[in-house]
Amino acid sequence: MIEMGNVARVWRWGQAHPRFVDVAVAAALLLLTLLTLPGLSQGHGPGGPGDLDDRGVGAGTTLLLALAALPLVLRRSHPMPVWAATAVLGVLAVLSSDGRLPLPLPLFLALYTVGRLLPVSRTVVATAVTAVAYAVTMALVMGSWLDDRGDLPALATVALSGAAAAVGVAVRSQRAALTAAQARAHQAELTREEEAERRVTDERLRIARELHDVVAHHISVINVQAGVARHLMAADPEQARTALGLVREASKTVLSEMSAVVGLLRTQDEDVPTEPAPGLSRVPALVESLRRAGLQLSWTSTGDPYPLAPIPDLTAYRVVQESLTNAVKYGTGSADLVIDHRPEAVTIDVRNPVDPSRPGSPDAGHGLIGMRERVEAVGGLLVTGADGDGTFTVHAAVPRRSA
């Protein structure tokens, strides 16, 4: 584990100091090239023991090899110029050694760098130019394309050049694939976070609509009946007691429904209410409670009733509840409700005269906004507005199933 940690630290240090790494690599390749020069262990030239020609190559060749390694320091920032300089110096070194020197190792690293950093088209051009230049150079030195055995002496070195460039292309492709995979993973993570935030926002809006619809209706009833009780407390105590009873019943109902809504926020380990969400089947009870609260409500149901999907059923009930709540808050004390069960959808029409003396407007506030959001969420239609005769109308069409 300690050794792996040391390797990781060295790797990170090398990533942070690429120029130093390139200097070290260039020096290592130059040393390896000099150690593998032809005739290093035995002399071939006419000079004495101290003459460089005794090693098979002259001082000019050694200098050219040293110069070919120097540009590698800039190989990451200038891959093509470095390749060109290394190729020219390498070919000159081959010429000066009378063909006894293959292409130097620095040129192979330059070709690898071109394949690693540049497009494939430029890599192919660099490899082809290198191969042709070396083949032509060997042919000039030997005076023939083939050697005494009928082989092409430049073939092996040309193949090594192509292999070096191919390795560079493969490394570039692998790193590009890894980078793309990391980008996709990062994007997927961002998408999951955005989706989670969107779901949280949608849930907050849904709970806010539920709380508004539950509280607004019953608080309106409580407000009206409390005013009635206060007004009749001395003149008609019996009627005042009836109004207070309605206040108590409405407050009990709102507490019960708020408990059900807040129960949605409980954790799985807590008790969750199992009472079904309200639907059109609870409209008769709603109508009766409003009539007892003093609203002169005319209710008509047409068509053959049929079960709705849970969400459209809740939506239809909330539309009726909110519309009648508006009639209590802003109306003159009367309203007409018509529920028509059509084959494709349930239509709801609520009409009530508007009392101009009451503050506010039935088409203001969050109630109608919540209704519209609910209806549009299930693919339905909601139209609201005041008629010319001072009557406020709500028309909603709720499909049998969610869109």
C-alpha positions, -999 to +999 in steps of 0.1 A: +000+000+000+029+024+008+045+017-026+012+024-044+009+056-025+044+066-035+036+058-072+004+079-070+023+109-055+050+106-082+023+105-109+005+135-095+038+154-093+046+145-129+012+158-140+019+190-122+054+194-138+051+182-174+081+202-186+105+186-161+092+152-171+099+160-208+134+171-200+140+139-181+126+118-209+147+136-236+178+130-215+170+094-210+163+088-247+196+106-257+215+084-233+198+052-245+205+062-282+242+068-275+245+036-256+231+016-286+251+033-313+267+008-338+303-001-331+302+010-294+322-020-282+345-025-312+361-001-337+354+001-374+372+033-383+407+041-392+414+064-362+431+056-330+416+044-298+404+078-287+387+087-320+349+087-321+351+069-354+363+039-335+327+036-322+312+033-356+299+068-359+316+102-360+313+133-338+289+149-363+265+120-360+267+122-322+260+159-322+230+155-345+216+128-322+220+152-292+203+180-311+175+157-322+167+150-285+166+187-274+133+197-291+115+170-271+114+194-242+087+214-262+068+183-276+036+190-257+032+226-267+046+223-303+042+187-315+044+193-352+075+216-351+092+192-327+085+163-350+098+182-381+130+192-363+136+157-349+129+142-383+153+165-402+181+159-376+174+122-375+177+119-413+209+139-413+223+116-386+214+086-407+232+102-437+263+110-416+265+074-403+265+060-439+232+042-431+245+023-401+222+042-378+184+036-378+160+064-371+168+077-336+146+070-306+137+108-302+119+107-335+097+078-324+087+098-293+079+128-315+057+107-337+039+093-306+033+128-294+018+139-327-006+109-326-014+117-290-022+154-294-031+160-330-059+148-354-055+115-372-051+132-405-020+152-394-006+121-377-009+101-410+009+129-429+037+130-403+041+092-404+040+090-442+066+118-445+089+101-420+086+068-437+093+082-472+122+104-460+139+075-442+134+051-471+148+076-496+177+084-473+186+047-470+183+043-508+207+072-513+232+059-489+231+023-503+226+033-539+197+009-541+163+003-525+172-033-516+202-047-498+224-077-509+197-102-496+169-085-516+153-070-485+141-035-479+162-023-450+140+006-442+109-015-438+115-024-401+121+012-391+092+025-411+070-001-393+082+011-359+074+047-369+039+038-378+036+018-345+047+048-325+021+071-341-006+044-338+001+041-300-002+078-297-036+078-315-048+049-294-038+067-262-056+098-273-088+079-282-087+061-249-084+093-229-110+110-250-134+081-243-126+083-206-131+121-206-165+117-224-175+090-200-167+113-170-186+142-187-216+119-192-214+108-156-212+144-144-241+154-166-261+125-154-254+136-118-265+171-126-296+158-143-305+137-113-300+167-090-321+189-112-348+162-114-348+158-076-351+196-072-379+197-097-398+169-079-393+187-046-407+219-061-436+201-076-444+184-043-442+217-025-466+233-050-490+204-047-490+205-009-494+243-010-525+239-033-539+212-010-535+234+021-550+264+004-580+245-009-586+228+025-581+259+046-596+286+024-630+269+022-635+262+058-620+294+071-645+313+048-673+294+064-659+300+099-655+337+091-691+341+078-707+321+106-686+339+133-699+372+120-735+359+120-731+346+156-717+379+168-745+399+151-773+376+165-758+370+199-782+394+216-811+394+192-814+357+184-793+335+207-807+303+193-796+313+158-762+324+171-757+290+188-765+274+154-739+295+137-713+287+164-721+250+159-713+254+122-681+272+132-671+243+154-680+217+127-660+236+101-630+240+124-631+203+132-633+194+095-604+217+086-582+203+113-590+168+101-582+176+065-550+195+074-539+165+094-544+143+063-524+167+041-496+172+067-495+134+071-481+132+036-449+148+050-444+121+076-416+096+074-422+059+066-418+050+103-446+072+113-483+065+110-497+078+077-534+085+073-551+059+051-583+079+044-588+083+006-585+117-010-618+135-014-636+132-048-670+140-064-686+115-041-682+140-013-699+169-031-733+162-015-717+166+020-700+197+008-732+212-006-751+203+026-724+220+048-726+252+027-764+253+028-763+249+065-738+278+066-764+300+049-754+297+012-785+294-010-771+268-033-789+253-063-772+220-073-779+200-104-762+167-115-768+155-151-756+125-170-748+090-156-721+093-129-691+072-134-658+067-114-630+090-122-593+083-119-580+094-085-562+126-095-590+139-118-616+130-091-597+150-065-592+178-091-630+180-098-638+181-061-613+209-054-627+229-083-662+226-068-649+234-034-629+265-044-656+278-067-682+276-039-657+291-014-654+321-037-692+323-038-693+325+000-664+351+002-674+374-026-710+366-035-744+378-022-753+345-006-765+324-035-749+302-062-758+277-089-738+244-093-742+221-123-721+189-127-725+172-160-711+137-164-702+135-201-686+105-218-651+121-221-651+145-192-670+159-162-679+195-167-684+218-137-703+251-139-706+275-109-724+308-111-729+333-083-738+370-081-709+392-069-714+415-040-696+448-050-695+459-014-671+431-003-634+438-005-613+419-030-623+401-062-632+365-070-607+364-098-577+375-076-556+356-052-541+321-053-574+301-054-580+304-091-543+299-099-544+267-079-575+256-097-561+263-131-529+244-123-548+214-111-571+213-141-543+218-167-522+191-149-548+165-158-553+178-193-585+197-186-599+232-193-607+260-169-625+292-179-634+319-153-646+354-154-673+379-146-704+383-168-718+417-178-747+413-153-724+410-123-723+373-121-690+354-117-687+321-136-664+291-133-664+265-161-642+234-158-639+203-179-620+175-161-612+144-182-620+109-169-583+101-168-552+122-164-535+133-196 
